[in-house]
Amino acid sequence: MANKMKEFLPEIEMEKMQRLYEIEEKYEMGQISLEKAHRFMAEHVGPIRPYHIAYMEQNLKSGDDDECIRVNMRKVLELLDGFMDNSRPELPAEHPIAHYYKENDELRKLLLAIEDLIQYPVIKTQWQELYDKLRQYPVHYARKQNQLYPLLEQKGFDRPTTTMWNFDDIIRDNIRDGQRLLEEGKDEEFIAKQQELIENARDLMEKEETILYPTALALISKEEFEEMKSGDQEIGFAFFTVEPEKTRQTAAAQPAGDFVQDLQNLLSKYGYSAGPRQELDVTTGKLTLEQINLIYQHLPIDISFVDENELVKFYSDTDHRIFPRSKNVIGREVMNCHPRRSVHIVREIVDRFKNGDESKAEFWINKPDLFIYIVYFAVRDKEGKFRGVLEVMQDCTHIRALEGSQTLLTWAGEKPEEEEHKPKEQAETNAESATGTELEINADTKLKDLFALYPDLKKKLAACYPPFKMLNTPLAKIMLQKATVKMAGERSGLGTDELIKLIKEIIG
């Protein structure tokens, strides 16, 4: 991997890297003073760039997954003071790396607010408002893991995937645990968790801004960053929205084209000539390439396929995807697509499938108002040879909530036939009881109450304003229990007044 990394960087002096590594190791272990370390740096190393540190970590340091967590970024910055430029690069506002910096700036503001609030007795409403914003930040990590890390792996720099991912998860868990402790009223534990969050978040942001982002700018080409933008839009941003460029909007409106063309090229490679509308013989019928693509896009489940070489080859691109995906995952090693703490489970599944010991592994996530079912299948050909792994994921929340039987046709949003025959006054009472209040739309109106009265509202909001597509994801169901019109307006970037206006236009 290290040699591959050198292909994309200016010339690397290995002797200089070895001396840098030795000085850094001795200083971090307390074997030499800062003054002596600086003298050694001046004599044997001289000026360095952030990608030198990245190259050293990739090539000279051990592959310990926890190493990134143990590194004290303050000590590293002390050592490099005067030898490496830590200033923020000047980037266009629409550059993918600029968005990472912007999200960090917003998180820093929230951390300052936390430092202020922990000095006083816990007032739950104040903290809830702060945590509503804080819970957006893990989108930052999802984009890193699905967009930035895969590109760096292609350049031979896989240390972010193998080490930094752990720290991403720690801070995500800090936020989740803080929310839980707040809800449970465990004030003392909650305040202690805030200090842990502050320290971890600031340290990781320094790691990102000192090494990760500058190295990404050195390794990744301008064209690759342009291609990254569409995947970034799919996953989203924390604290703000980014308007897609017109060219990307056009491409997004016609997602079938790329897939169809890629599949057509693949078939041509093996002697099959097929246009988008030419029928192909499949196992149990005939389908055009266009129909195949449409079927994948409309499946009520999410599927992903990993081939026998453990490379991700395909995922279904549906509007209701449960977990974020982007095209950068295609061709990526499956072990790099999972947090370090769960890689051993993935490794065991793949190995047992390959050996023929097992053919199915199932998991499920069971939370209030959310049930996700995940199952892995071994894919084998007619001769029984292992050809890959199929992952199938489904939001079963609605299915588990079904009771009795429904044998009559009832469309979404319509009442069952017996409801239609109830007196008008009783039907109106039922509608009002769904929210507990008469219909009044203001900043404090809860989205779940609006959706109970107007079942099509969620879908129509997403059609009118793309950022509201997130309302259709299973994970959004948890947030919808508390989400108000004001929160949705701020989160989407539309604004409270404009959102109220849009809702009234839709239901009108």
N, C-alpha and C positions, 0 to 999 in steps of 0.2 A: 504493500500500500504506500509506503514512504516514497519509493522510487517513482510511483505514479504521480504522487503529489508534486514532485520536483518538476514534472513536465509542464505544470501550469504556473510555476513561480520563477522569479529571477534566480540567478545562480545562487546555490546554497553552499557555503563553505562548511564542510562537515567538521573540520577541526575546531572552527569557531563555535559550532553548535555543541560539541562535546565539552568545551571549556565553559560555555554558558550553563550547561546542565550541571556540571560539577560545582560551580560557584553557587547556583541557585539551591542545590541540594544541601550543601554545607551551611548556607545561611539559614535556610528553613529549619534545619536540625539544631541550630544554635552553636555550630562548631566554629563559626567565624562571626565577627561583629559586622555591623552595617558599614562602618568606615573601611574595614578591611575588604569587604565584599565589593564596595565601590572602587577601591584601588585595583583589585583584581579585574573588575569589569573594564576599567580604563586601559589596563595593561594588555589584557588578553582577548577582549571581545570588541569593545568599541560600540558605535551606534548600531541599533538593531531595529527591526520592524516587527509589528505584531505577528506576521506570518512566520517569523523565525521561532517565536515561542510555540506557535501551533505545530510547526514542523518538528521541533524538539519533542513536544509531547507525543506526537504520532510515532516518531522514529526511535526515541531514546528511553522514554518512560515505560513502565510496566503497563500491562493491560488491565490493571485492577479497576473494576467498575466503580469502586467507592473513592477512587483517587481524587476525582474532581471535587467531591464534597469536602475532602480533608484539606485541600489547598486553601491557604489563607491569602485571599486576594490582596489584603492590605500589605502583607509582607512582600508579595511579588511586586506590587507597585512601588514600595520603598526601595527594593533592590534595583528596579529599572528606572528610577527617577533620574532624569538627566541623560538617559541612554536611549529612551524610546518615546516617541511623540504620541501622547494619549489624547490629543485633541479630536473632537468629533469631525468626521469628514463632511464636506459640503456636498449635499445630494439634492436632486430635484425632489419636490414634495411628493411626487407620485412614485418614487423609487421604493421597491419592497423593503429595503433596509431602513429607509427613512421612516416607514410605518412602525418598525420594531422600536426605533429610538423614541418615536412619539408615544407609543404605548408605555414605555418605561418612564417617560416624563410624567404621564398621567398617574402611573402607579406611585411614583415618588410623592406626588401631592396627597394621595390617599394615605401613605405611610406617615406623612407629617400630621395629617388629621388624626390618625390613630395615636401618635405620640402625644398629641394634645388631649385627647379624650381619656387616655388611661390614667391621667392625673386626678380624675374626678370619679365619684361613685357612678356605677353603671346605670345609665338611663337607656333602657332597651330600645326605644324608638329611634334614638340618635344612632345607635350602633346598627340597627336594622337598615337604616337609610344608607349608611356607609358600606355595609356588606352587600347591599343590592348592587352597588357599583363594583365592589371588589370581586364579586363572583364572575364578572365578565372577563377578568384577566386571564384565566386558563385558556381562552381562545388564542392568546399570544403563544402559548406552548404548543397548542394543537397545530398552529401554522408552522412553527419551527420544525416540529417533528415530522410533518407530512410534506413540507415544502423545502425548507432550507437544508435539513439534514440529508435527505436523499441526494440533492445536488452535490453536497460536499463529499458524500460517499463516492460519487462518480469520479471525483477529483483525487481520490485516495486519502481523504481526511475523514475518518470514521470515528474519531475520538468524541465528537459531540454526541453521536448516537450511543456509543458504548459507555460514556461517563456522565455527560451533562444531562441526559434524559432523567437520570436518577434525581438530580437536583430539581428539575422541572416538576417532577412528581411530588417531591417533598413540599414544595411551596403550594402546589395545588391542594395537597392534603392538609397543610396548615390552614388554608382558607376554609376548606370543608369542615375541619374539626372545630375551627372557631365558630362557624355558623351553628354547628350542633350544640356546642357548649352554651352559646348565647340563648338558643331556643330552650335548653334545659335549665336555664337560670343558674348555672354554675359559675358565678361571677369571678371567683378567685382563680379558678382554672382558666377561665376565658381570658382574663387579663394577662396571665402568664403566657398563654398561647400567642398573644399579640406581640410580645417582645421577641418570641421565637420567629414569628413571621417577619418582623421588621429586619432582624439580623440576616435571616436566610435570603429574603428578597433582595436586599441591598447588595449582598455578596454576589448573588447570581447575576444581577444587572451589571456589576463591575466585570465579571467574567465575560459576559456577553459583549460589553462595549469595549473592553480592553483587547480581547483576543478574537472572539467569534465573528463579530460583524466586520472588523477590518480584514480578517483573513478571508471571509466570504467575498468581500469586494476584490481581493487579489486573485482568488481562484475562479470565480464565476464570471462569465462574459456578459457583456451588455445585452446580447441577444437572448441569453438564457434568463436574465432577469426580466426581460420583456415577456417571455413565455411564462414566467412564474406568476405574473399578475393575475391571470385568469383563475389559477388554482387558489391564489390568495382570496379572491372574491368568493369562491365557493365556500371556503372555510369561514371567512369573516374576520372582523377586527374587534379588539376590545376598546370600549369607550367611545368609538367614533365609527362612522361609515365612510367608505371610499367609493365615490361615484365611478362606475366603470367607464372606460373610454368607448366612444361610439363604435370603433372597430371591434372591440371585444364584445359589445352588446350584440352586434350583428352575428359574430361567431357563436355567441351563446344562444341566439335564437334559432340556430341551425346546427345543433350538436350532432345530428345524425350523419352529416356530411363526412366529417373526419373518420368516424367509425366505419361507415360504409366504404369509404375509399381505402382505408387501411385493410379491411377485410378483403376487398376486391383485389388489392395488390398481392395479398398473401395467397389467395386462391390462384391468381395468375402465375405466381411463382411455381406452383405445383401442377400447372397445366390446365387449370380450370379458367375459362373465360366467362365472367358473369358481370352484367351490369346491375345497378341497384334494383331494377325491377325484373330481372331474369330469375326464374324460379330455380332453386337448387334442391336436389334430393337430400332430405334429411332422413333420420331413422324411421320416422313414422309420418311422412308427408312431404309436401313441397312448400318451401318458403323463399321469399326474396330476401336479399340482404337488408332491405329497408324494413321488412316485417320482422326479421330477427332482431334488429336494433330496437324497434318499437316494443317488442315483447319484453326485452330486458329492461327498458325504461319504465314499463308499467307493471312489473312484477310487484306483488304486495310484500315481498321480502327483499332483503339485501343479500347478494351473493358475491363472493370473491373466489378466485381460482389461483392456486399456486402449483406450478408444474413440478415434475420429478426432480428438477435441479434446484428446487426450493426458491424459485424466483416468482414474484407476483406477476401474473400475466393478464389478469382481467378483474374488473369489479363492475357491478351494475350501477349505473348512474341514475338514481331515482331522486325525485324531489323529497321523499320522506326518509332519506338515509339516516340511520341511527347515529353512526359515528362519522366524523369527517373523513373524506377521501379526496385525493387530488391525483392528476395524471402522473405526477412525479413518483408515485408509488410503483408504477409499471416498470418491471425489470429490476426492482429492488429485492434484495435478499429478505425473505420473510422474517428471519430472526431480527433484522434491523427495524422491523415495523411494529415492534412491541416493546413496552417498558422493560428495563433490565430485570426487574423483580419477577416478571412473568415469562421470561425467555425460556427458562428451564422447563416450563409446562409445555410450551410450543415445541421445544426440542423433543420432549418425550412423546408427544402426539405424532409428530412426523416420523420419528424413529420406529414407533410401534406400527404405524401404518405401513412403512417401508418393509418392515420385517414380516408383515402379515399377521402379527399378533392381534391387532385390533382393526376395526373398520369404521368405528363411530365414537365420537366423544361429545358429550353435551354439557352445557352450562346454562345457568339462568341468573338474571339479576332481578331480585324481588324487593321492591320498595313500595311505600305507600303511593298509590296512583300510578305505578309503573311496573310492568313485568316484561323483561326482554329475554327471549329464548335464543340461544346460540348453539349451533351444532356443527361439528366438523365430520366430513365423510371422506374416507379413502376412495380415490378414483382409480379404477383398474380397467385395463382393456380386456378383450375377450379371452386372452390367454392368462389372465390373472396378474399381469405385470403391473406394478405400481406406476401410475402416471401423474399423480398429484393429489392435492387436497382441495376439497370444496368446502368453503365456509358459508353457512346459511344463517342469517340473523333476522329475527322478526319481533316486532312490537306486538305482544299478545295481551296488552292491557285491556283492550276492548273485548277481545274474545273471552277472557276469563270473567268479565263482568256480565256476560250474557246469562239470562235465566229463562226458564220456561221454554216455550217453542215459538217460532215465528214461521207460519206456513202461508201467510198472505203477503203479497207484495207491498212493501213500504219503502218509499224512497227516503234518502237522507234528508232530514229536516221536516219530514211529514210525521204526523201523529198516526199511531195505529188506528185501524178502522173503528175500534170501540171508542177511542178518544174522540173521533169525529162526531159520534152520535151523542156525546155529552152535551148538556145545555151550554149555551154560549157563556153564561155567567160563570159556570164552573170551570170552563176552559180558560177564561181570563184569569180566574183565581189561581189555577195551576201555573199559568205563565208567570204571574207575579211572584208566586211562592218559590219559583226557581231562583230568584235573586233575593227575595226577602224585602224588596223595595219596589216602588213604582219605577218605571223606566225614566231615568234621568242620567244623561251622559255629561260627566264633568271629569276633572283631573283625578278625582279619587275613586271613580267607578272602576270596579274590578273587571278585568277582561273575562274571567270565567263566567261572571254573571251575564255579560253581554253575549258570550258564545252560547250560553244555555238558552237565551231567548231567541237568538238568531244563529242557528247552526251553520249557515253558509257564510257567515261574516268572516270567519278565519280564512277560508279559502279565497274570498273576494279581496280581502286585505292584501294577501300575498300576490294576487294577480295585479292589483293596482300599484303596489310598492314592493319590489323584490326583497328588501331586507326582512319583510314579515314572513318570508318562507320559513324562517326559524320556528314560527309558531306551530308548524306542522310536524316538527320533530318530536319523538317520544320524550327526550330529555327536557323539552320545554314544558311538559306537563307539570313537572315539579315546580317550576318558577311561576306557572300560571295560577297556582293556588293563592299567591299573594300579589301578583303583578297588577298594577293599576294602569289607567290610560296615561297618566303622567310618566310612569316608569317606561312604558312602551314607547311613548313619544320621544323621550330622551335617549333611550337605548337605540332606537332606529335612526335617530338623526332627523326625523320628520318634525319633531316639536309637538308639544301638547295641543296647542290650538289647532294646528293643521290636522293632527290625527283626529280630534273630535269632529272637525269639519268633514273629513273623509268618511268617518264612521256614519255620520248622519246622512251623507250622500248615498252611501251603500244601502243602509236600511230603509232610506226613503224610497 
